[in-house]
Amino acid sequence: MQAATIKINQTGESQTLTIEKPASGLSLQGRIRVPGDKSISHRALMLGALATGETTVEGLLLGEDPRSTAKCFSLLGASISELNAELVTVRGVGLGDLTEPIDVLDAGNSGTTMRLMLGILASHPGRFFAVTGDSSLRSRPMSRVIKPLQQMGAQIWGRAGNSLAPLAVVGQQLKPIHYHSPIASAQVKSCILLAGLMAEGETTVTEPALSRDHSERMLRAFGAQLTVDRETCSVTVTGPAKLIGQKVIVPGDISSAAFWLVAGAIVPNSELVVENVGVNPTRTGVLEALEMMGADIELQNQREAAGEPVADILVRNSAQLKGCTIAGDLIPRLIDEIPILAVAAAFAKGTTVIRDAAELRVKESDRLAVMAAQLNRMGAKITELPDGLEITGGTPLTGADVDSYTDHRIAMSLAIAALNSSGVTNIHRAEAAAISYPDFTATLQQVCQPN
């Protein structure tokens, strides 16, 4: 039996991932664990830096984005031990006591780092901060958090009418507001709540739909006074707050697990168990979407760890997936999983329509345009919509030269598509996967079995 060809070719700093399915086919088998949840990892480092006392973090994601957060908050005075998946120790400075850094704060490729950090920096009176990121992050809109921060009294300057990094921040004593966000965004909500920690009184964020609630859960655990009104999709934090260091256990990231759930669903004769995955209900939209498509998915060993629901997820290949509509209130709960769901839809029978996802045009890449273009190169039938995609599935895909556009979720989604395609697929700039999943290629090699 011939094994699949899965190899990395390195040219300078750029990698090309080559995938070729053997003529006899392949299946995916085994039990795997995915890296720690990226959203929770960021917040554990940030709140640990703002808390008094010691915070310990188990299972931290070791991708590039949390490393950017750790570097920034180390420059701001927090003591953060060397990052590893077993245990990271953060000794915080206390809320309001971040130091003025002697260097520019570089958020790298991480929108979460920059947007959440702006709320924290803006609320530290009298201190000056300069914030930047890589070329991708410097092109992504920051006005969605800067405008509400300015309503609170923040002083922030940047390019393009104070909307693009690099940014300059002079901390102020902020005032509480009730902000009605035009979009359901955990980054916007979290930025404002973090700014409200030092404002005198109640700061409220109301969204059009509930976004992921990791910040709310963790703020409560660290001692903040916080209330949630699910009927109105509103969250209120009362300041000034005091945060106390905590023990944080980071579950596996469901956004990373999603690649294997789709892979197991589309590759014949596959059976995978993804262990220790966070199944926070504000993040499980991908499970609902795959169930609508007819995927055979089962939650096992459901439990709770450090306030977050966790489970092992079993996926089996069974009948062909079917098209469905993914839109409305479901979108905020699976926004990061839409690239890999587009892959599932390309192998499903019938038409899948994804709407209300214009937010994807301002991620690490324009994910709607890039996924449509790259999957169409492989023979898919995808039409871009202003706020989504229309995907006519069932056409066999053929290997091609495709590009990640330095977007980690694009790189991994294309790799999963290649597993069920004929011929050779070369994914250029595949090193982007390391942003959230450093061991992705090794896990790919581990689970692929020849038929």
Secondary structure, 3 states (H helix, E strand, C coil): CCCCEEEEEEECCEEEEEEECCCCCEEEEEEEECCECHHHHHHHHHHHHHCECEEEEECCCCCHHHHHHHHHHHHCCCEECCCCCCCEEEECCCCCCCCCCCCCEECCCCHHHHHHHHHHHHCCCCCEEEEECCCCHHHCCCHHHHHHHHHCCCEEEEHHHHCEEEEEEECCCCCCCEEECCCCCHHHHHHHHHHHCCCCEEEEEECCCCCCCHHHHHHHHCCCEEEEECCCCEEEEEECCCCECCEEECCECHHHHHHHHHHHHHCCCCEEEEEEEECCCCCCHHHHHHHHCCCEEEEEEEEEECCEEEEEEEEECCCCCECCEECHHHHHHCHHHHHHHHHHHHCCEEEEEECCCHHHHHCCCCHHHHHHHHHHHCCCEEEEECCEEEEEECCCCECCEEECCCCHHHHHHHHHHHHCCECEEEEECHHHHHHCCCCHHHHHHHHEEEC
